Amino acid sequence: MLFLLLVLSLFALVAAFAFLEQSKDKFTLYCYLGVGAALFLLASFKPVEAVADAENYLYMAEGGSDELLVEPSFLVISSIAENFFGSTYFLFFLYSLIAIPLKLWTISRLSQTWFFSLLFWLSHFFIMHDLTQIRASAAVAFFLFGLYFLTQRRRVAFLLCAGAASVFHISAIILFPLVLLGNAPLSGRWKLFLAIAPMIGYAMAIAKFNFMTTIPIPYIQEKVEIYEAARDTGIMDSDQINIFNAVVMVKLLAFYLLLWKYEVVRERGSEISLWLKIQALSIVCYTAFSFLPALSVRTSELYGVVEILLFPALIYIVRPQWAGKLLAICFASGVILLDIFYTHLIKL
């Protein structure tokens, strides 16, 4: 309970800073670094019993699972934690040391509103990744770092970052196709495509169209068939996805609002074009892959981390601006409460 109170208190502090943020002076920088240090300490020295999956990671680090099930990077970091620090518990510290500074640096370079980016990070992705799925946390950090290069059309540097992300979590291989995207102003055709793309994903999900079984690659077809057989016989939990759940609907609404007000928000940063494209991919992956829940959630969450950079733009589409800020804070507050009290990522 104490850990939960610390997280919620930090969230409230970040929300206050976000509402009051006007310019990036030295005081703002010091506050930003202070919040970053607090996030680092929370992620590094969390009580194992208070966070989902923490005990599982320690079990894996102590050799309690097949080494083929985790990336070699996890085995190396676990070994360093045990041999250098004397306890596998310090793997949380090492992962945080990799992930959190990279995310803080990227936000400071790509976000126009540092504290609103911190707010959307803390409301979901900090809890989902930095506290819970630490391998994904490191992968996401390199993804965000790579986006800095992608916005500058330094595609080789982005591919290197995507490769580094894949070292920490194999699912990050889906980042490589993003190298084809750019942040040039959206044309009318691009806007139309982005508007239609989520609808196509929903249509595929409603029709229960499993396109992966039609892919002429025997290995993929066999894996899908094995999964579906296990699911149908009850051996594997079906974990049905509700593609119309409240969080997804609110995110979809935010996406369409930003697309509608594209010309307004682009004045605050040309990168909004790239963020919208990646967010559209996140939504489509969640719905189109809904027949495979694990794939749906993982790909959607990985692409969806761009929300940290995209959703702060919501404050610019509502006037007066204090109302836009309040709306963004309410949205982030709803997400963090769902993570805590509905999905139980932090144990009460």
ChimeraX attribute file (.defattr): number of C-alpha atoms within 10 A of each C-alpha:
attribute: neighborCount
match mode: 1-to-1
recipient: residues
	/A:1	10
	/A:2	10
	/A:3	16
	/A:4	15
	/A:5	11
	/A:6	13
	/A:7	20
	/A:8	18
	/A:9	12
	/A:10	17
	/A:11	22
	/A:12	15
	/A:13	14
	/A:14	24
	/A:15	24
	/A:16	15
	/A:17	19
	/A:18	22
	/A:19	19
	/A:20	12
	/A:21	15
	/A:22	10
	/A:23	12
	/A:24	14
	/A:25	9
	/A:26	9
	/A:27	10
	/A:28	16
	/A:29	14
	/A:30	12
	/A:31	14
	/A:32	20
	/A:33	14
	/A:34	12
	/A:35	19
	/A:36	17
	/A:37	15
	/A:38	15
	/A:39	21
	/A:40	22
	/A:41	14
	/A:42	20
	/A:43	23
	/A:44	20
	/A:45	14
	/A:46	17
	/A:47	13
	/A:48	16
	/A:49	12
	/A:50	19
	/A:51	20
	/A:52	19
	/A:53	17
	/A:54	20
	/A:55	16
	/A:56	14
	/A:57	24
	/A:58	19
	/A:59	13
	/A:60	19
	/A:61	24
	/A:62	16
	/A:63	12
	/A:64	11
	/A:65	13
	/A:66	8
	/A:67	13
	/A:68	7
	/A:69	8
	/A:70	16
	/A:71	15
	/A:72	14
	/A:73	14
	/A:74	21
	/A:75	17
	/A:76	12
	/A:77	18
	/A:78	26
	/A:79	18
	/A:80	17
	/A:81	20
	/A:82	16
	/A:83	11
	/A:84	11
	/A:85	12
	/A:86	11
	/A:87	16
	/A:88	22
	/A:89	22
	/A:90	20
	/A:91	25
	/A:92	27
	/A:93	19
	/A:94	16
	/A:95	23
	/A:96	24
	/A:97	16
	/A:98	15
	/A:99	23
	/A:100	21
	/A:101	17
	/A:102	19
	/A:103	23
	/A:104	21
	/A:105	14
	/A:106	20
	/A:107	22
	/A:108	17
	/A:109	12
	/A:110	18
	/A:111	20
	/A:112	17
	/A:113	19
	/A:114	25
	/A:115	26
	/A:116	29
	/A:117	26
	/A:118	28
	/A:119	28
	/A:120	28
	/A:121	25
	/A:122	24
	/A:123	26
	/A:124	22
	/A:125	25
	/A:126	22
	/A:127	23
	/A:128	21
	/A:129	21
	/A:130	28
	/A:131	27
	/A:132	23
	/A:133	17
	/A:134	27
	/A:135	24
	/A:136	24
	/A:137	28
	/A:138	26
	/A:139	27
	/A:140	31
	/A:141	25
	/A:142	25
	/A:143	30
	/A:144	27
	/A:145	24
	/A:146	26
	/A:147	27
	/A:148	19
	/A:149	16
	/A:150	23
	/A:151	21
	/A:152	13
	/A:153	16
	/A:154	14
	/A:155	19
	/A:156	13
	/A:157	18
	/A:158	26
	/A:159	21
	/A:160	15
	/A:161	24
	/A:162	27
	/A:163	21
	/A:164	19
	/A:165	27
	/A:166	25
	/A:167	19
	/A:168	23
	/A:169	22
	/A:170	15
	/A:171	16
	/A:172	23
	/A:173	15
	/A:174	13
	/A:175	20
	/A:176	16
	/A:177	10
	/A:178	19
	/A:179	18
	/A:180	9
	/A:181	15
	/A:182	18
	/A:183	18
	/A:184	12
	/A:185	16
	/A:186	21
	/A:187	10
	/A:188	9
	/A:189	9
	/A:190	13
	/A:191	17
	/A:192	12
	/A:193	13
	/A:194	21
	/A:195	16
	/A:196	12
	/A:197	16
	/A:198	24
	/A:199	14
	/A:200	14
	/A:201	22
	/A:202	20
	/A:203	14
	/A:204	19
	/A:205	19
	/A:206	13
	/A:207	10
	/A:208	14
	/A:209	15
	/A:210	16
	/A:211	11
	/A:212	16
	/A:213	15
	/A:214	10
	/A:215	11
	/A:216	9
	/A:217	10
	/A:218	11
	/A:219	10
	/A:220	14
	/A:221	15
	/A:222	12
	/A:223	13
	/A:224	17
	/A:225	14
	/A:226	12
	/A:227	15
	/A:228	16
	/A:229	13
	/A:230	14
	/A:231	15
	/A:232	12
	/A:233	10
	/A:234	10
	/A:235	10
	/A:236	12
	/A:237	10
	/A:238	17
	/A:239	12
	/A:240	11
	/A:241	17
	/A:242	12
	/A:243	17
	/A:244	12
	/A:245	9
	/A:246	13
	/A:247	14
	/A:248	15
	/A:249	12
	/A:250	14
	/A:251	17
	/A:252	17
	/A:253	12
	/A:254	19
	/A:255	23
	/A:256	17
	/A:257	13
	/A:258	22
	/A:259	21
	/A:260	14
	/A:261	16
	/A:262	19
	/A:263	13
	/A:264	14
	/A:265	22
	/A:266	18
	/A:267	11
	/A:268	13
	/A:269	14
	/A:270	15
	/A:271	24
	/A:272	26
	/A:273	24
	/A:274	22
	/A:275	24
	/A:276	24
	/A:277	22
	/A:278	23
	/A:279	24
	/A:280	24
	/A:281	20
	/A:282	24
	/A:283	26
	/A:284	23
	/A:285	23
	/A:286	29
	/A:287	29
	/A:288	24
	/A:289	24
	/A:290	26
	/A:291	23
	/A:292	21
	/A:293	16
	/A:294	16
	/A:295	15
	/A:296	20
	/A:297	18
	/A:298	17
	/A:299	22
	/A:300	22
	/A:301	22
	/A:302	22
	/A:303	25
	/A:304	24
	/A:305	22
	/A:306	23
	/A:307	23
	/A:308	25
	/A:309	24
	/A:310	25
	/A:311	22
	/A:312	25
	/A:313	28
	/A:314	20
	/A:315	22
	/A:316	20
	/A:317	18
	/A:318	14
	/A:319	10
	/A:320	10
	/A:321	14
	/A:322	14
	/A:323	15
	/A:324	19
	/A:325	24
	/A:326	16
	/A:327	15
	/A:328	24
	/A:329	24
	/A:330	12
	/A:331	18
	/A:332	21
	/A:333	20
	/A:334	14
	/A:335	19
	/A:336	25
	/A:337	15
	/A:338	16
	/A:339	17
	/A:340	18
	/A:341	12
	/A:342	11
	/A:343	12
	/A:344	14
	/A:345	20
	/A:346	22
	/A:347	14
	/A:348	14
